[in-house]
């Protein structure tokens, strides 16, 4: 080790004697630059807010890149925002982590609490919550989320959901003009041509070939009908996978395909929400 240090010292002494200071700095700078990350990850800030939904106060989880911070006491979201719709389990930690990941990617993410504080890990309880949630109220809550984002600076708003959340995301694309892009992950399909005609925004779909609740042949028909109607749609069917393959808590979880579906989602929103 001492011999190596001695050799380095002799080389530096030689350079100092025979090169101009500017040349020595030029030789050193590429090494220093290589130590700096090319794209340092954005710091994420998050908080709970309340939305006004037809006279009801609805809690929501808001995550933003740190550069979106406004003056003290104010909220100023970025140009590109995304509504995140939770699954049948409620507004759980995984959904909030998805919001944080979107914020780290440069988006503002907002997840309204459709269950009014109910969160569960029990399958039957989740099933009952999903069945009991009022459909009209969900739509009002999601529209309220879109209005909040627009009123606080968002120029374009997307929506993404998984399972039940994917179902509601797709319905928002068909039933409202409040969003600019929709990503659904194994959400229930819209099958009527009249409802599909109402979709005017780009659609991304991530589905599983072995989903017992959603037949892959129906997904293919859904994809083909959107194309026939001239819609912008990218619908992928993952072979040999089951429902909820993107959720780490699910027995169907598949790490490689989950990461692929997430990368597709990020690319999709970057393409269609960036000004």
Secondary structure, 3 states (H helix, E strand, C coil): CHHHHHHHHHHHHHHHHHCCHHHHHHHHHHHHHHCCCCCCCCCEEEEEEEEEECCEEEEEEEEEEHHHCCCCCCCCCCCEEEEEECCCCCCCHHHHHHHHHHHHCCCEEEEECCCCCCCCCCHHHHHHHHHHCCHHHHHHHHHHHHHHHHHCCCCEEEEEEECHHHHHHHHHHHHCCCCCEEEEECCCCCCCHHHHHCCCCEEEEEEECCCCCCCHHHHHHHHHHHHHCCCCEEEEEECCCCCCCCCCCCCCCCHHHHHHHHHHHHHHHHHHHCC
